[in-house]
Amino acid sequence: MIKESWQSVTPNFSQYEDILTQNDSSSHLSFLDLQPRLKSSILHFAQMVNFPRFLLVNAPDNFIYRQEIHHAYSMLMNTGEIDRTPIITSESIELEELFGQYQVENGQIIHSSEGLLDKANGGYLIISSNLILANPRAWPKLKAAVLGNACSGMSSDSKQVIENAPLKKYDVKLVVIGDRMQLGDLDLFDADMRSHLCLFAEVELDFQISADTIESYIQYINGIINEYRLPQLLDTHAWTFLLTQGARETEDQERMPLCPIWHRTLLSEAALVSNGQAISQSDMEKALAARTYRQEYLPQRALADILEGQVIIETQGERVGQVNGLTVIEVPGHPVVYGEPARISCVIHFGDGDIADVERKAELGGNLHAKGMMIMQAFLGSALNLDEPLPFAASIVFEQSYSEVDGDSASLAELCSLVSALSEYPINQQIAVTGAVDQFGRVQAVGGLNEKIEGFFQICNHRGLTGNQGVVLPKTNLKHLSLHHDVVEAIKNEEFHLWSVESVDEALPIIFGKAFRGDEEETILKKISERIEHFDKHESAPCGIVNKIKSLLGIH
């Protein structure tokens, strides 16, 4: 086990200080420059003469990303890397807009208008995958037209028709943009969309930074600042703060977000604070604080419920069979997720070895949570090395939880509560636990670490930091940390702690103060074995059940 220093819980970009200081704000890179896979797909699609005719692009489905793809095609045209034109982006695929309309009088066409396919003829038409799903009537005819079928325009008056309407063939390649779920729905809607009719492209949402790539990322941000006419960043402190927020967004200290919407939103809000002047670290901090204030009604209500005792979370003392787990709360209609501790408890009684997952039985536990529970039970059974099932039955529950629980990130905490109930050793309530467990007792990474740690810290901070509070987390999660500066300062001042662990054997001594197993005279496994042995002897005594009943009734 390792008690982590404050330097490990927040990204360190000091190695890039010289590059940040020497930044040339006039040096720009575009969105496409940091998307090599997307560029390769676009070029390959352009070189294919007849087939495939469809390019599926996995990207967030909104107008800004469709414009980025449009700009990518325009750039490659300007550099001569592709020569097909024109490039048309549409937010609608109604039949009349696709194929145009004509007006008819006395069986003759007196006026006609061009459709999107006419405008995109010889080039590309870029649309959202949602348009296809929302317009099933238009899709078969559009697909046929892209594949080379001759089609006619639409009459503006259904009562006025023309015999032998003129047919037209189109040379159009279709670019369909949607996120992975939407493209999956498209697969179900039309099996051809996963066949050789289509190429696949991927928009990458993050960028790995290193000494070799950090300059490219800075130039990309310069490009966003220039494109949207935003103020420049004031100094290296502002750049470092922006990179730190980027690491928090991606949950990875070595990866930065590429989303132009994320950068534009943060810098625009900071520009409002700076009154259009160069943006400082303080400007971004104030902008984020104002955003948090606007969005924190639900998290503050949840915190108040705990502080007022409506939701029971203990941050001092010791309890048998009770541990503070950590959860991430996602509420539909709320823009952000937030962390909140959860009291996980376990009680045992004589039984047949069954460990009941109350969340699952109440249909509030998801499949991943159930899987984590079964893995945790398998590990404990293996560690005890029993010839027969446990002579106890146990019940594990998330107390005061009234919505679905899913994921395996609580399996280490659940194991702690079960081990505590079996051994009757108490758990230190000043320490919260998060992490998944495999069948060999290794502690594995989980998501949402920043929010989880900050959620527990807030409660401890409001009640008063004791200097002994903190969180046990998987060692493999350290690279995902980018904690709020209040938490970093508390860790720096030894008022709050983080312990990173690689195994159950490292985690349990932190919260129990005793070794899980080993050659020590007193270990957790030895205590559990003693209780099992005592139970077995008790059961083998004559008239064991009768004596129990007499004892309960007070008969001697």
C-alpha positions in Angstrom: 0.0 0.0 0.0 1.2 3.6 -0.7 0.0 6.8 0.8 0.0 9.1 -2.1 1.6 12.6 -2.1 -0.3 15.6 -3.4 1.9 15.6 -6.6 0.4 12.3 -7.8 -3.2 13.4 -7.5 -3.0 16.2 -10.1 -1.3 16.4 -13.5 2.2 17.7 -13.7 3.0 19.6 -16.8 6.2 21.3 -15.7 8.2 19.3 -18.3 6.4 21.3 -21.0 7.1 24.8 -19.4 9.6 25.8 -22.1 7.3 24.8 -24.9 4.4 26.7 -23.3 6.6 29.8 -22.8 7.7 29.8 -26.4 4.2 29.3 -27.8 3.7 31.2 -31.1 0.0 32.1 -31.1 0.1 32.5 -34.9 1.0 28.9 -35.4 -2.2 26.9 -35.9 -3.3 23.3 -36.5 -6.8 22.3 -37.6 -9.2 19.7 -36.3 -8.2 17.4 -39.2 -4.5 17.7 -38.4 -5.0 15.8 -35.2 -7.3 13.2 -36.7 -4.9 11.0 -38.8 -7.4 8.0 -39.0 -10.2 10.3 -40.1 -8.0 11.8 -42.8 -6.9 8.4 -44.0 -10.5 7.3 -44.3 -11.6 10.4 -46.2 -8.7 10.1 -48.7 -9.4 6.4 -49.2 -13.1 7.0 -49.7 -12.2 9.7 -52.3 -10.0 7.3 -54.3 -12.6 4.6 -54.5 -14.3 5.3 -57.9 -17.5 3.2 -57.8 -17.6 1.3 -54.5 -18.1 1.9 -51.6 -20.5 4.8 -51.9 -21.1 5.4 -48.2 -18.7 6.6 -45.5 -19.9 6.1 -41.9 -18.2 8.4 -39.5 -18.4 7.7 -35.7 -18.6 11.2 -34.1 -20.9 13.2 -31.8 -24.0 13.9 -33.7 -24.4 17.7 -33.9 -24.0 20.5 -36.4 -20.5 21.6 -35.2 -19.0 18.1 -35.9 -20.7 18.0 -39.3 -19.2 21.3 -40.0 -15.8 20.0 -39.0 -16.1 17.1 -41.4 -17.2 19.6 -44.1 -14.1 21.8 -43.3 -11.9 18.7 -43.5 -13.2 18.0 -47.0 -12.7 21.6 -48.0 -9.1 21.6 -46.7 -8.2 18.4 -48.6 -9.7 19.9 -51.7 -7.7 23.1 -51.3 -4.5 21.1 -50.9 -5.3 19.0 -54.0 -5.5 15.7 -52.1 -9.1 15.2 -53.2 -10.7 16.5 -56.4 -14.4 15.7 -56.2 -16.7 18.6 -55.7 -19.0 19.9 -54.4 -19.5 19.2 -50.7 -23.0 19.7 -49.4 -24.1 19.4 -45.7 -27.9 19.0 -45.0 -30.0 19.0 -41.9 -32.9 17.4 -43.7 -33.5 14.6 -46.1 -37.2 15.0 -47.0 -37.8 13.5 -50.5 -38.7 16.9 -51.9 -35.4 18.4 -50.7 -33.4 15.4 -51.9 -34.8 15.1 -55.4 -36.2 18.5 -56.1 -39.7 19.4 -57.1 -41.6 20.2 -60.3 -44.8 21.9 -61.1 -47.2 20.3 -63.6 -50.0 21.8 -65.6 -51.9 19.8 -68.2 -49.5 17.0 -67.9 -46.4 19.2 -68.7 -43.6 20.4 -66.4 -43.8 24.2 -66.2 -41.2 24.7 -63.4 -38.6 22.6 -61.6 -36.3 23.1 -58.7 -33.0 21.4 -57.9 -32.7 19.0 -54.9 -29.7 18.2 -52.6 -28.6 15.4 -54.9 -28.5 17.8 -57.9 -26.4 20.2 -55.8 -24.1 17.5 -54.6 -23.8 15.7 -58.0 -20.2 14.8 -58.6 -19.3 15.3 -55.0 -20.4 14.5 -51.4 -23.5 14.8 -49.4 -23.0 15.0 -45.6 -25.9 14.1 -43.3 -26.7 12.9 -39.8 -27.4 9.2 -39.1 -30.5 10.4 -37.1 -32.0 11.8 -40.3 -32.0 8.3 -41.8 -33.6 6.8 -38.7 -36.2 9.6 -38.5 -37.1 9.5 -42.3 -37.5 5.8 -43.1 -39.7 6.8 -46.1 -36.9 8.7 -47.8 -34.1 6.3 -47.1 -34.7 3.5 -49.7 -35.0 6.0 -52.5 -31.9 7.9 -51.3 -29.9 4.7 -51.0 -30.9 3.6 -54.5 -30.0 7.0 -55.9 -26.5 6.9 -54.3 -26.0 3.4 -55.6 -26.7 4.6 -59.2 -30.5 4.1 -59.7 -32.2 6.6 -61.9 -34.7 8.7 -60.0 -37.2 11.4 -60.7 -38.1 14.6 -58.8 -41.3 15.0 -56.7 -44.5 16.7 -57.9 -45.4 19.7 -55.8 -49.1 18.7 -56.2 -50.0 15.1 -55.7 -53.1 15.7 -57.9 -51.0 16.8 -60.8 -48.9 14.0 -62.2 -46.9 13.5 -65.3 -46.5 10.4 -67.3 -43.0 9.3 -68.1 -41.4 11.8 -65.6 -37.8 12.5 -66.5 -35.3 10.3 -64.7 -31.8 11.3 -63.6 -28.8 9.4 -62.3 -26.5 11.0 -59.7 -22.8 10.6 -58.9 -22.9 11.3 -55.2 -21.0 9.8 -52.3 -22.9 9.9 -49.0 -21.1 10.7 -45.7 -23.2 9.6 -42.7 -22.2 11.0 -39.2 -23.4 9.6 -35.9 -22.3 8.4 -32.6 -21.7 4.7 -31.9 -25.2 4.0 -30.6 -26.8 5.7 -33.6 -24.6 3.8 -36.0 -25.6 0.6 -34.1 -29.3 1.5 -34.6 -28.5 2.1 -38.3 -27.1 -1.4 -38.5 -30.4 -2.8 -37.2 -32.4 -0.5 -39.5 -30.5 -1.5 -42.6 -28.1 -4.5 -42.7 -26.5 -3.0 -45.9 -24.9 -0.4 -43.7 -22.5 -2.9 -42.2 -21.6 -4.5 -45.5 -19.0 -3.7 -48.2 -21.2 -0.8 -49.4 -19.7 1.3 -46.6 -16.3 2.5 -45.3 -15.9 3.3 -41.6 -14.1 6.3 -40.1 -13.5 7.3 -36.5 -13.3 10.8 -35.0 -11.0 10.6 -32.0 -12.1 12.5 -29.0 -8.8 12.7 -27.1 -5.1 13.2 -27.9 -2.2 11.6 -26.1 0.3 14.2 -25.1 4.1 13.8 -24.7 7.2 15.8 -25.2 6.9 15.0 -28.9 3.2 15.8 -29.3 2.4 18.7 -26.8 3.4 21.4 -29.4 0.8 20.0 -31.8 -1.9 20.1 -29.2 -1.0 23.7 -28.3 -1.2 24.7 -31.9 -4.6 23.0 -32.2 -5.9 25.2 -29.3 -4.4 28.2 -31.1 -6.4 27.2 -34.1 -9.6 27.1 -32.0 -8.8 30.5 -30.5 -8.2 32.0 -33.9 -11.3 30.4 -35.6 -13.7 31.6 -33.0 -11.9 34.9 -32.4 -11.3 34.3 -28.7 -8.7 36.1 -26.5 -5.2 34.5 -26.2 -4.1 32.8 -23.0 -2.1 35.1 -20.8 0.8 33.0 -19.7 2.1 29.5 -18.8 -0.1 29.4 -15.7 -3.2 29.8 -17.9 -2.0 27.1 -20.3 -1.2 24.7 -17.4 -4.6 25.3 -15.9 -6.3 24.6 -19.2 -4.3 21.4 -19.6 -5.2 20.3 -16.1 -8.9 20.8 -16.9 -8.4 18.9 -20.1 -7.0 15.9 -18.1 -10.0 16.1 -15.8 -12.3 16.0 -18.8 -10.7 12.9 -20.3 -10.0 11.4 -16.8 -6.4 10.8 -17.9 -3.3 12.8 -17.1 -1.7 11.9 -20.4 -4.7 12.6 -22.7 -6.3 15.9 -23.7 -9.8 16.5 -25.2 -10.1 17.3 -28.9 -13.7 18.4 -28.7 -13.9 21.9 -30.1 -17.1 22.5 -28.2 -15.4 21.8 -24.9 -12.6 24.3 -25.6 -14.9 26.9 -27.1 -17.3 26.8 -24.1 -14.5 27.1 -21.4 -12.6 29.8 -23.2 -15.8 31.8 -24.1 -16.9 31.8 -20.4 -13.4 32.8 -19.3 -13.4 35.6 -22.0 -16.5 36.9 -20.4 -14.8 37.2 -17.1 -11.7 38.8 -18.6 -13.8 41.4 -20.5 -12.2 40.2 -23.8 -8.6 40.7 -22.6 -6.0 37.9 -22.5 -7.3 35.0 -20.4 -5.6 34.2 -17.1 -5.8 31.2 -14.8 -7.9 33.3 -12.5 -10.4 34.0 -15.3 -10.8 30.3 -16.0 -11.1 29.5 -12.3 -13.9 32.1 -11.8 -15.7 30.9 -15.0 -15.7 27.3 -13.7 -16.7 28.4 -10.2 -19.7 30.3 -11.7 -20.6 27.3 -13.8 -20.4 25.0 -10.8 -22.7 27.4 -8.9 -25.3 27.3 -11.6 -25.3 23.5 -11.8 -24.8 22.5 -8.2 -28.3 22.6 -6.8 -28.8 18.8 -6.8 -25.3 18.0 -5.4 -25.8 20.5 -2.7 -29.1 19.1 -1.7 -27.6 15.6 -1.5 -24.8 17.0 0.6 -27.3 18.7 2.9 -29.3 15.5 3.4 -26.1 13.8 4.6 -25.0 16.7 6.9 -28.5 16.9 8.4 -28.6 13.2 9.1 -31.4 12.4 6.7 -28.9 10.1 4.9 -26.6 8.3 7.3 -22.9 8.5 6.4 -20.4 8.2 9.2 -17.0 9.7 8.8 -15.6 8.9 12.3 -15.4 5.9 14.6 -15.6 2.2 13.8 -18.4 -0.1 12.8 -18.7 -3.9 12.2 -20.1 -4.8 8.8 -20.3 -1.2 7.6 -18.1 0.6 5.0 -18.2 3.8 3.1 -18.3 3.0 -0.6 -18.1 5.7 -3.3 -20.6 6.2 -6.1 -21.1 8.5 -9.1 -24.6 9.9 -9.5 -26.1 10.5 -13.0 -29.5 12.2 -13.0 -31.4 12.5 -16.4 -31.8 16.1 -17.2 -28.8 17.2 -15.0 -25.8 18.4 -17.0 -23.0 16.9 -14.8 -22.3 13.8 -12.8 -21.3 14.1 -9.1 -19.8 11.9 -6.5 -21.6 10.7 -3.3 -20.6 8.2 -0.6 -22.8 5.2 0.0 -23.1 3.3 3.2 -22.7 -0.4 2.4 -23.6 -2.8 5.2 -23.5 -6.6 5.7 -25.1 -8.8 8.4 -24.6 -12.5 8.8 -26.5 -15.3 10.5 -26.3 -19.1 10.6 -27.1 -20.5 7.1 -26.0 -22.4 4.1 -23.3 -20.1 2.8 -25.6 -18.0 0.6 -24.5 -14.4 0.3 -27.6 -12.4 -0.7 -27.3 -9.4 -2.9 -30.2 -7.3 -1.8 -29.9 -4.9 -4.7 -30.2 -7.8 -7.1 -33.1 -9.4 -5.3 -35.0 -6.1 -5.2 -34.3 -5.6 -8.9 -32.3 -2.5 -8.2 -28.9 -4.1 -9.1 -27.6 -4.2 -12.7 -25.9 -7.2 -14.3 -22.4 -5.7 -13.9 -23.0 -5.2 -10.2 -24.2 -8.8 -9.9 -21.1 -10.0 -11.7 -18.8 -8.0 -9.3 -20.6 -9.6 -6.3 -20.1 -13.1 -7.6 -16.4 -12.5 -8.3 -16.0 -11.0 -4.8 -17.6 -14.1 -3.3 -15.4 -16.4 -5.4 -12.3 -14.7 -4.2 -13.3 -14.9 -0.6 -14.2 -18.6 -0.9 -10.8 -19.3 -2.5 -8.9 -17.3 0.2 -10.7 -19.2 3.0 -9.9 -22.6 1.3 -12.9 -24.2 2.7 -13.9 -27.9 2.1 -17.5 -27.0 2.6 -19.7 -23.9 2.1 -19.6 -21.2 4.7 -21.9 -22.2 7.7 -23.2 -18.5 7.6 -25.6 -16.7 5.3 -25.0 -13.0 4.6 -26.9 -10.1 3.3 -25.2 -7.1 1.6 -27.0 -3.9 0.8 -26.5 -0.3 -0.3 -28.3 1.5 2.6 -30.8 4.3 1.7 -30.3 3.7 -2.0 -33.6 4.0 -3.9 -32.4 3.8 -7.5 -30.6 1.2 -9.6 -27.0 0.4 -8.7 -24.7 -1.0 -11.5 -21.1 -1.5 -12.2 -18.5 -3.4 -10.2 -16.7 -0.5 -8.7 -18.1 -1.2 -5.2 -17.0 -4.9 -5.1 -13.9 -4.1 -3.0 -16.1 -2.1 -0.5 -18.6 -5.0 -0.5 -15.9 -7.4 0.2 -14.7 -5.3 3.2 -18.2 -5.2 4.7 -18.5 -9.0 4.3 -15.1 -9.7 5.8 -15.9 -7.4 8.7 -19.2 -9.1 9.4 -17.6 -12.6 9.2 -14.6 -11.7 11.4 -16.4 -9.2 13.7 -13.5 -6.8 13.2 -14.7 -3.2 12.9 -14.0 -0.9 9.9 -12.6 2.6 10.2 -15.4 4.9 9.1 -12.9 7.7 8.3 -11.8 5.9 5.2 -13.9 5.3 2.1 -13.2 2.5 -0.4 -13.5 2.1 -4.2 -12.2 -0.4 -6.6 -13.2 -3.6 -8.4 -11.8 -7.0 -7.4 -11.0 -10.0 -9.6 -11.0 -13.7 -8.5 -7.3 -13.5 -7.5 -7.8 -10.5 -5.2 -6.3 -7.9 -7.5 -7.8 -4.5 -7.2 -8.8 -3.1 -10.6 -9.5 0.4 -12.0 -12.9 2.0 -11.9 -14.4 5.1 -13.4 -15.4 8.5 -12.0 -12.5 8.7 -9.4 -12.3 12.5 -9.3 -16.0 12.9 -8.5 -16.0 10.0 -6.0 -13.1 11.3 -4.0 -14.4 14.9 -4.0 -17.8 13.7 -2.9 -16.4 12.1 0.2 -14.0 14.9 0.8 -16.8 17.5 0.9 -18.6 15.6 3.7 -15.4 15.2 5.7 -14.5 18.9 5.1 -17.9 20.2 6.2 -17.8 18.1 9.4 -14.2 19.0 10.1 -11.1 17.2 8.8 -9.5 14.9 11.4 -6.2 14.3 9.6 -7.0 10.6 9.4 -9.7 10.6 6.7 -9.2 9.5 3.1 -9.9 7.1 0.3 -8.5 3.7 -0.7 -8.4 3.4 -4.5 -6.8 1.2 -7.1 -3.2 2.0 -8.0 -4.0 1.8 -11.7 -6.4 4.7 -11.2 -3.7 7.2 -10.2 -3.2 8.4 -13.8 -6.8 9.3 -14.0 -6.7 11.8 -11.1 -7.1 15.6 -11.6 -8.6 16.6 -8.3 -10.1 20.0 -7.3 -7.4 22.3 -5.7 -9.2 22.2 -2.3 -8.6 18.4 -2.2 -5.0 18.8 -3.4 -4.3 21.4 -0.7 -5.8 19.1 2.0 -3.6 16.2 0.9 -0.6 18.5 0.8 -1.3 19.6 4.4 -1.8 16.0 5.5 -5.4 16.7 6.4 -6.8 14.1 3.9 -5.1 11.0 2.4 -5.2 8.7 -0.6 -4.0 5.2 -0.4 -3.4 3.4 -3.7 -3.5 -0.5 -3.6 -2.9 -3.3 -6.0 -4.6 -6.1 -4.0 -7.0 -7.0 -1.3 -4.1 -7.9 0.9 -2.9 -4.3 0.7 -6.4 -2.7 1.0 -7.8 -4.5 4.1 -5.0 -3.6 6.6 -5.7 0.1 5.9 -9.3 0.0 7.0 -9.0 -2.8 9.6 -5.6 -2.1 11.0 -4.9 -5.9 10.7 -3.4 -8.1 8.0 -5.8 -10.0 5.8 -3.6 -13.2 5.9 0.0 -14.2 6.5 2.2 -15.4 9.3 1.1 -12.8 11.9 -0.4 -14.2 15.1 -3.7 -12.3 14.4 -5.0 -12.0 10.9 -8.5 -11.5 9.5 -8.6 -14.9 7.8 -7.6 -16.6 11.0 -10.4 -14.9 12.9 -12.9 -16.0 10.3 -11.6 -19.6 10.4 -11.9 -19.6 14.2 -15.5 -18.4 14.1 -16.3 -21.2 11.5 -14.6 -23.8 13.7 -16.5 -22.6 16.8 -19.7 -22.8 14.9 -19.0 -26.3 13.7 -18.2 -27.5 17.3 -21.4 -25.8 18.6 -23.5 -27.5 16.0 -22.0 -30.9 16.8 -23.0 -30.6 20.5 -26.0 -32.9 21.4 -29.4 -31.4 21.1 -27.9 -28.2 19.7 -31.2 -26.9 18.2 -33.2 -27.8 21.3 -30.8 -26.0 23.6 -31.0 -22.9 21.4 -34.8 -22.9 21.6 -34.7 -23.4 25.4 -32.2 -20.5 25.7 -34.4 -18.2 23.7 -37.4 -19.1 25.8 -35.5 -18.8 29.1 -36.0 -22.4 30.0 -33.2 -24.1 32.0 
